[in-house]
């Protein structure tokens, strides 16, 4: 049996016709700077092609219900096996999804209580908050109740015609809003504050004695439905996690949510909560931290299914997520937490000869816990599987059987295989990754000493234990501690509540539409279009491929995607515009002897000289400063890596003075060689009079900060304490700090 995956002439995205062999049944780590081509090779070529070939073996009926993958660009790929992708994408759980339901531990608890609880109340569905038999009737099993804030919903100083209802998803829909504007019982021109009690009741709640049909358009009438019932039916009682961002924000602006007072947020009805084992209800177990749940379950003697419940919980605890509880809602999990929970599913699997693909699984892990991740990766390999990992963490790279380094740099300057071999061979080689791994970052010698602080008193959000913390003003501070220790609770919770003016650059993804580019996101494209419009005395919309400038055949995408029904889709370059996205009229105009397409093909670095002296030149310099000079102005955001996207977001916020910046793990997706460049950016911000606070696990970033605040000592209820606050080097003398131990 051939023991290598063979790739011949891969050219997806920036890959430059690379050919290589990847050993099967080994742990292979892919390294290289952000944007070097790691994800293009591992995810968009190998994983995509494996899934495409797997799906093609199914019947046409089944294939039509599965994702359609276009064939990646390569000459050949041989010896693939079934591939499972474990990525950083947030778990797509709705408001009814919890850690217990996604890991299938909660169904086992329900079975336990249906068999052994007293009093006996019936089958396992009687303990399900997603079943009418078990759910709380007040909150419908959601654990929270949502109430409408009438002061936010209505502006009583206005009439209906001029914006009296402040809910855009309703008012922007003409026919839905016409129900109220055209009602015979509502005066659309009277200010709401002048409505009689009867009129206001009819607007908000209707009248059961009146059945009105209202003309809403030229084509017909609809039955009148009062405002509050309509909002509840269409928006409030729907799962907001499945709504688009604008609708979600609009609903949140007029409502407030709080734990259900009937079930105390447990989601279950009185009957389900009355059944107990060892005087504990199923909700008692679900609310425990998983590290506490294991010994509690062991106390339930002579019950045959207890070992089956404990086994997956112990795996979750072992990977460093023991601070979670089964009732934790999955939408609240970070990308790293979600990825590690996905990983748990496969450790108990009997399947072998699979290929597992991981995207930076160390993200969100404290250095103390990386060894647990490594054990899991090696365990998957030892079960007879091929494990492919895209990673920057030296401790993960170190355990690899085989390393493939991509580069030498990013974007068009990358896309090549610069090294293949063992970890020791990488250290001995002359690649950017090898040199970075050999470089030892030392503690900052000249740290800034703070003279002023932002005081936080009695911080008690989540697991914080009423701590007092003084966060330095005007310097670079790193907030550290194991995952779940309370870092985010302190900064994103307590600090932001006291100082809401702070600028937050978090890990939430930015839009990655194929129509969005680095220039559209930063606003530079508007400035460039203005220049073209002014130079040629035409409308600026002619220079947008999303508007009048778009090629009429491909609608500005530059390509034609052909849906082949039951076959995989095929994308071809648009023959009309040659992939340039624009129509002939738009391409007839120039600015400084350059067409708009010439501008979009420039890299950020090239455009800096071309646009010197213009108002948006500073934005281009900022993109260069965060290390994105190699990206072309017209490159779609959908083709960029996670690290590149986060740096674009950071670049849009670097022009402030006297501000507070909060950054959540800014080293995510960054190569070790780029850490000092990022620190230089933070130092520049501080020198401009800003305060920079980073929540971080990267030890190099900790060493290069001015101040450390360590929260711990452990996670969950065993954390939430202030362990250390001071200059970074002195944390080595703190015996209770796991961060100090990791920095030694």
N, C-alpha and C positions, 0 to 999 in steps of 0.2 A: 504493500500500500504506500502510495506517495506521501511523504511526510511534510511537504511544503505547499503552501498556497503560492501560486506563481502568477505574477502580474506582468503583463507585457504592454509597454507603451501607453501608460495611463496619462490622460491629458485633461482630466476634469478640472475646471476652474484654472488655477495657476500652475497645475502640474505640467512639467515639461517632458512629456513622452517618457516617463520613468518606467523602468523595468526592475523588478526585485523578487526575491523569494522570502516568504514569511514562514518560519517553522511552525508546524501544527503540534498540538499538545504541549505547547510551551507558553510561558508568559512573555509577551512581547510588548515593550513600552515604546511609544512614538514620542519623540522629543523635537524641540525646535521652537523658534520664536513664534509669537502669536502672528498668524497670517502666513506661515511658511508653507502650509499645504497639508498639515497633519490630518485635519478633519476632512479635507477634500479626498485624501487617500482612504482613510479608515471608514468614515461614515458615508460619504457621497459616492465612493467607488465600491469598496468591498462589501459593506453592509447593505447598501442599496441593491447591488447586483445579486447578492445572495437571496435577499427577500424577493426580488423580481423573478428570479428563476424558480424559487419555491412556489410563489403564487401561480406561475405559469403552469404548474403541474396539476392545479385544481380545475374543476369543471368551469365552463363559461359562466354558469349561474353564480358559483361561489366567487369567481374572480371579479365579477361585476360589483360585488359587495365589499371587496377589499380595496385598500389604497392602490392606485395605479402608479407604478414607478417607471419613469422614463429610463431607458438604458443609459448608463454613464458612458463617458467618452474614454474608450480604451481599445486596444487591439484584441487582447484576450485576457481572461482571468480563469485559472484552472484550480481544481481541487477545493472548491468552497464547500462548507458544510452549513447546516441550518444555523442562522445567526440571530442572537438575541441582543438588542440594543438597550443598554442601561444608561440613559443620558441625564442631563441636568434640567430637562424640561419640567416645569411644575406639574405635579400630579393633577390630572384633570378631574378632580373630584368635585361633586356639587355640595351643597350645604348639608346634605344628608350623609356624606361620606366622612368616616373617621379612620383613625389609625386601626381601630379594631375591625372595621368592615373591610378595609383594603388589604389587610394581612390575613383575613379569614379567621382571626382569633375570636372575634365577637360571636360568630355563629357557633363556635365550639362552647363558649360560655353559655349561650342560650340553651344548647343541648344539655349542658351540665345542670343548669337550673330547672329545666323542664323535667329532669329525671330525679334530682336529689333535693330540691328546695322544699321547704315547708313554710306555709301550706302549698300543696300542689295546685297549680292554677291552669294546667293544660299543656299544650304542645309548645315547641320552642318559639313559634311565631308570637306567642303571648309575651315574649321578652324582647321583641323587635320594635324599635322606634320607627321603622319603615313600614310597619304593618298596622292597620287600624286596630287590630286586637291588642297591641301592646303600646301604641303611641299615646302620648299625652294629648287629650282632645283639645286643650287650650292652645298649644303651640303647634299642633299637628306633627309632633316628633322632631321639631327643629331645635328645641331647647331655648329659643329666644322668641320674643314677641316684638312686633314692629308697630309703632304707633305713628300716626301722621301729625306733624306739627303744623297746626292751622295758620300760625303767624308766618311761617315760611312758605306755605302753600299759597296764601292769599295776600295780596297787597290791597288793603281796603281803601287806600287813598285813590285807587284807580278803578275804572269800570272794566267790564269784560273785554270790550273792544280794544282797550289800550293797555292790556297786560295785567288785569286783575288776578288772573291765575298764573302763578309762577312755576310752571312745570312744562318745559319745552317739548318733551316727547309727545305731549297731548296737544299743546298749542301749535306746534309745527305741523301737525296733521290736520289739514283744512276740514276734511269731512267730520273727523272726530270732534274738533272744536266747534264746528257749526251746530252740533247738537245743543250747545248752550247759547251760542250767539243767535240762533234762529228759533229758540223756544218761545212759545206764546206766553209763557208764565214767567219769563225772565227778561228784565230790562237791561240790555247790553250796554246802554249809554249812561246808566245810573252808577255812581260810585258805590262800591260794595259796602262802605260804612253807612250808607243811607238805606240799605235794604231793610225791609221789615223782617221780623222773625220768621214769618211764613215764607217770604221770598228766599231767605238764606237757607231755610230747611229744604225747600224744593231744589235749590241749586245743589246742596250738599248731599241730601238723603232721599229726595223725591217725595212723592205722596202716593200711598197705595190706593187712594180713591181716584187718582187721576191717571188715565192711560193716554199718553200723548205720542203722536208720531210726528217727527220733526223732519223738515226738508233739509238735507245735508249737501245735496248736489243737484245738478240739472237732471240727473237720472233717477232720483228716487228719495224715499223717506226711510228713516229708521226709528225704532221705538226709543223713546227718551230713557236714558239711564243716568241717574244722578252721579255727581262727580266722585264722591267717596267710594260707592260700590264699584264704579268703573276703574278707579285707580287700584283698588284692592284686587279686582279680577285680572286686570291686564298687567299690573306691575308689582304690587306689594306682595301678593301671595305666590309670585313666581320666583324661581331660583335665580337670584341676582348674579351668581357666578357664571351662569350661561348667557347672561345679557351682554351686549356690547358696552364699551367703556362709558360712552356718553349717557346711555340709559341708566347704568349703574350709578353714576355720579349724580344724575338728576334725582333718582329715587332717594339716595342717601342725603341729598340736600333738603328734602322735605320730611324726612322720617328720623326716628331715633329707635334704636334697638336696645333691649335689655333682657337679662335672663328671665325666663318664664317664671312667674311667681307661684304658679300651681305646682310645677314639677321641680322647681329650683334649678332649672337648666339641665336636668338629667334626661329629658326627652321622653321618659316612660311614664305610664299612668300609675295611679295609686296601687292597683292590683299587682302589677309587675314588680313594683318596689316593695310590696309587702312580703314577697317570697324570699326566704333567706336560708343560707347555709352557714353554720357557725356564727349566726347572728349578723351576717353580712349579706346585703342585697347585691344584685348584679350591678347596680349603679355604684355601689361602694367599691367593687373591684375595678370597674371601668375608670373610675376617677383616680385610682392609685398610680403613682409612678411605677413603671414596669419593674424597676429594680426592687421595689417593695412587694409587688404582686407575686413574684416567684415564691418567696418564703411563705406568704399568706396562703397560696394554693397548696403548698406542701403540707400545711397543717390540716388540710381536708383529707383525712385518712380513708383508706379502703375504697377509693373511688377510681374505677378503671380508666376513665378518660383524662384524668389529671396529668399524667406524663405527656400525653399528646398536646395538651394546652401549654404546658411549661416549655416544651422543646422550642417552638418558634419564638416565644418570649425571651428565652435565654439567648437566642441568636441576636435579637434586637439589642439586648443589654450588652452583649459582648462587642457589638460594633460601636458602642458608645452612645446609644440612644436610650439608655435606661431612664432618663429623666422624662421621657414622653409618657403619656397615659393613653389608654385605649379610646377614651372619649375625645381626644384631641382632633379637631376638624382638619381634614387633609389640606384644604386650601390655605391653612395657616402655616404649613410646613415650608421650610426653605428648600431650594433646589438640592442642596447637599443632603439634607435629611430625607427628602423624597427618594433620591437616588439610592441611598443606603437601605431604605425600606424595600425598594424594588429588588435590591440584591439579595435580601433575606429570602425571598420567594424561591430563588434558584438553588440555594444551598441545601435544601431538603429534597431536591429533585433527584430521581434515579436516572435521568437522561445523561448519556455520555456522548462524546464526539460532537459536541456543540461548539459554536464559536460565540464567545461573550465579548461584547464591545463596550468599553467604559469611557466616559468623557470626564476627565479630571475628577475622579472619585474622592480625592483628598480635600476638595473644596469644603470649607466649613469645619474641618477637623483641626483640633488642637494638636500640636506636635506629639503630645503624650499619647494620643489615640491612633496615630497613623499606623502603628504596628498591628493594631486590630484589623484595620483595613487590609494590610498586607497579608495577614493570615487568611482572610476570606478570599482574596485573589488567588493565593497559592492553593487554597483548598479546592477552588473551582478547577484549577489546572490539574491537581492531583486526582480529580474525579475523571480524568481522561478528556478534558476539554481544551480548546484553544482560547487563550485569553489575550485580547488586544486592548491596550490601555493608552489613551492620549493623556499625557501628564507632564507637569512641570516640577513637582515636588521631588527633591533629591532623594528623600527616604523611600519613595515608591520606585523611582528609577533604579535605585541601588539593588532591588530584589529581582530585577528582570533577568530572565534567561537570555533574552536577545533584545537589543536596542536598535531602533531605526531612527536616525536623526535627520530631520528635514531642514532645508534651508537653501543657501546659507543665510539669507535674510527673509524678508516678508514680501507679500504681494508679487509683483512681476520680478522682483529680485530673489524670489524663493522658488519653491516648486521642484527642487532637486533633492535626491537622496545624497546627503553629505557623509553619512557613516552608517555602517551596519556592523554589529559585533556585541561584545560583552561590556559590562560596566567598566571593568578595568581598562579594556582597550579604548573605551570612550575617553577615560581620564588621560590616557597616554596620547590620544589623538589631538589634532589641531583644528577642532571645530569650535564654533561659538559656544555650544553647549558644554563641550569638554573643558574649555577654558573657564567658563562660568562656574562649573562644579568644582574646579580646582581653586577657585578664589574664595578665601575665607573673609567674610564680612566681620569687621570688629566693631565694638561699641563706639558710638560717636564720642569724640574726645571733648569737643567744645559744645556743650548743650546750653540752650537758652534757659535762663533762670526766670521763672514767672514772678511778677510783682503783684498781679491781680488775678482773681479767681471768679468763676461762676459757681456760687454755692448751691448745693442740692441738699436739702434737709429731709431726714426721715423718709428716704426713698423706699417704697414698699410695693411697687408694681410687680405683679406676678410673684416670683420667688425672692425678691429683694427683702432683706430683713431689717427694714427701718434704718438704713445706713445713711450717714452723712458723708458726702463726697464734695471736694472742692476741685473743680475742673479748671486747669490753668487757662488764662486768657492771653492770646497773642503768641502762642507757640504751637509746636507740633506734638500732639498727645496721642499715644496709642492705648486703646482700651483692650485688655487681653483677658484670657480665661478660657477654660474648656467650653465646648459647645454645651449650651444650656445653663451656664453659670449665672447668667443675668446681665451680660454685657449689653445686649439689645434692649432689655427692659430698662436699663439705666439710661442709655443714650437716646434710643428711638422712643422710649416711653417717658421717663421722668424728665430728662433734659429738654426734649422737644416741647413738652407740656409747659415748661417754665420759659423756654426761649424759642417760640414758634417761628421766629424770623430766620432761623438757621436754614442754610441751603443744604438739602439732602441729596447726595448722589448714591443711590442704592443699586441693588442688583436686579431690579425689575427690568425686563427686556424693553427695548425701544422698538418701534414699528419696523418690521423687516419685509415690507412689501417690495416687490420687484420694481415698483414705480418710485420708491423712495431711495434717495441717494445721500451721500455725505453732505452735498450742497443744499438739498431740500430740507434736511433735518436741521442744519445750522443756520438756514436763512440766507446763505450766500447766493443761492441760485436766483432769488428775487433781485438781488443787487446786480448780478450779471445780466439778467434779462432787462433790467432798467437801462443798463449801459447800451445794449443792443438797440433797444427801442428808441432811446434818445439820439443815438448816432444815425439811425435810419429813418427817424420820424414815423414810426409805425407803432401799433399796439404791442405791448410787452407779451401778451398771450400768444403771439406768433412764435415765441421762443421757448414755449413750454410743450414738452411732448405729452403732457397730460391735458392739454387744452387745444387751442387753434393750430398750434404747430405740429400736431400729431400726424403721422403718416396715416392716410385714410384706410389703408388695407390692414395694417397691424394694430391700429389704434394707439400708436406710440410705444408699443412694447419692443419693437425691433425684431420680433419673431412671430411665427405662426404656429400655434399649438393645435395639432390635429388629434381629436379624440377618436380613437379607433374602436369605439364601442367595447367589446370584450377583450381587446388586445391592449397592450401598453400604449400610452400616448406617445406621439412623435412630435418633436419641436424642430422646425426648420427656420433658417434665417429668412426674414421677409424679403422677397424678390423686389418689391416696389421701392423700398428705401435702403436695401442692402444692410439692414440691421442698424441703421443710424437713427431710427425712430421718428425722424422729421419729414415733413412734406417738402416739395420742391421750392415753394415760395419762401419758407423759413430759411432754407439753405442758400437762398440767393442773396441774403444780407450778411454783411461782415462787420466786425469791430476790430480795428487794428490789423486788418488783413487776415482775420481768423473767423471762420464760421462757428456757429454755436456748437457744432459737433467737434470741432477742433479744440474748443475750450474744454468740453466735457471729457475728452480723451487725455488732457493734461493731468499729470500727477499733482498732488498738493505742492510738492517741492518745486515743480516747474512753474506752477501758477503764481508762486510768491514773487518771482521776478517780473512776470508779465503784468500783474495787477498792483505793483508797488505804487503807493501814493493814493490809492482809492480807500474809501471809508471802511470797506470790509477786509482790508489787508491784514488787520490785526487778528481777525478770525482764522485766516489761513496760517498765520504764524503760530497761533495756539494749537492748531491741528498738527503742525510740524513739531511743536514742542512736546506733545504727548506721544510722539513717535509714529505718526500716521502720514508722513511725507510721501510714502510710496504709493498710497491709494489714489486712484484716478478720481477726478471730480464727478464723473458720471457713473461710477461703479455702484450697482444696486446694493442696498444694505443687506439684502437677502443672501448675498455671497460672502459677507464678512463673518469673522469668527466672533465668539462671545466676548473675548478680550478686547477685540477691536471696537465692538459696539459700545462697551463700557467706557472706553477711552474717548470715543466721540461724545458721549454724554458728559464726561468730565470736561472736555474741551469747551463746551458751551457755557460752563459755569466759572471759568477762570479769569474773568475780567472785573471782579468785584474788589472793593477795598473796605476794610473795617467790618467785614462780614464773618459769620461763623459757618464753616464748612464741616459737614458730617459725611464721612465716606464709609460705606459698609464693605469691608474686605476689598479694597481697591486693587490688590495684587491678583485678584481672580483672573486666570487666563494669561498672566504675565510670565514670561521667561525670566529666569534668574538674572540674566544679563540686563534686563530692563528695570530692575527694582531701583537701582541708584538713580536712573533717569526720572522715575516717578517721584522719588524723594526730592530730587532737585526742583520739580514742579511745586511740591508742597512747601519747600523752603522759600521759593519765590513768593508764594501766596502769603506766607508768614511775614516775609520781609516787607510786603505791601501793607502790613497792618492787620492781616486777617488771623483768625483762630482756626486751626485745622485739627479736627478730632477724627481719628480713624479707628474702626473696630477691626481688629486684625489677628490672624493666626500665624502670619509669616514671620519667622524669627529674624530675618534680615531687616525687615521693616521695623520691628521692635527695637533692634539695636541702633537704628539710624534716627529714631525719634528723640525728642527732647525730654519727654516725660512718659512714664508708664502708670496706668491705673489697672491693677489686676483684681478681677472679681472671681470669687471661688468659695472654698477650695475646690469643690466638685460641682456637679450639675444638679438641677432641680432643687429639691428641698435641702440638699447637702451643699448648696451654693448660696449665692445671694449676699455674701459678705465681702467687705472691702479687705483684701489681703495685703495690698501694697499700693502706695502712691508716692512716686518720687522719680529721680533720674534713673534711666534704664539699668545702668551697670550695677546699682546697689541692690537690685532685686535678687541678685545671686546670693545675697546674705539672708534672704527671707526663707526660713525653713518650711513654711506652710504653703509656699507658692509652687504649683506645678509648672507655671510658666518659667519661673526662675530655674527650675531643674532642667527644663528643655533648653534654656539658653546657655547652660554650662558647657 
